[in-house]
Amino acid sequence: MDASAAATSPEPSELTAAEQAALQRCACALVAAAARHQATRFDSTPLGPLAARSVVGVFVTLRRHGALRACIGNFAESIRLEQALERAATGAARHDPRFPPIDPAELPDLTVEVSVLHAREQLTGSPRDRLAAVEIGRHGLDIQYQGRMGLLLPSVAVDHGWDAPRLLAEVCRKAGLPLDAWQEPEATLYRFSALHCSGPWTDPTPETPP
């Protein structure tokens, strides 16, 4: 296997239970503010030192009664977690082109999932090398080729029961490319890992009864 590092951000350790809870609560607050069109300033204080941690991106996934409702994220060589979280949560609430914006009435029915991306590496070498470098459940994939790009989080392959060849084909499909495009020497292929937390949406600012 021949994989060379493509990002300089450090690989974070596993999130503690307290950090997961704080991250998910902040995502809930951001989703609620965006859905309600509130111009409130994001308070990252509950995240503590986690807010300044350098990551390569964050994705926020919203599900309603188990079905995908929105998923938006961002990738960068290095970005502060608080900044990436704010972009992803606001985008998921209002800017996923596949779905209408989240209506405030939907909020109590949502599950809010946060994926913190790290350890991004470019996969080089032969198609066999690239295939051997992909571990289901650990790695997500990002492909860039012929002006197109596609990304799948590590959880997607697990949810669908895919093996590594299927995951590679599906990330090509996501990019609108032939299913074997990942084998092309000119295709830029990355693997990455993600720390994941999920929970039901909770209202950070409950309305005061009249």
Secondary structure, DSSP 8 states (H G I E B T S, - for coil): --EEE---S-------HHHHHHHHHHHHHHHHHHHTT-------GGGGGGGG-EEEEEEEEEEETTEEEEEEEEEEEEEEHHHHHHHHHHHHHH--TTS----GGGGGGEEEEEEEEEEEEEE-S-HHHHHHT--TTT-EEEEEETTEEEEE-HHHHHHHT--HHHHHHHHHHHTT--TTGGGSTT-EEEEEEEEEEEEE---SS-----
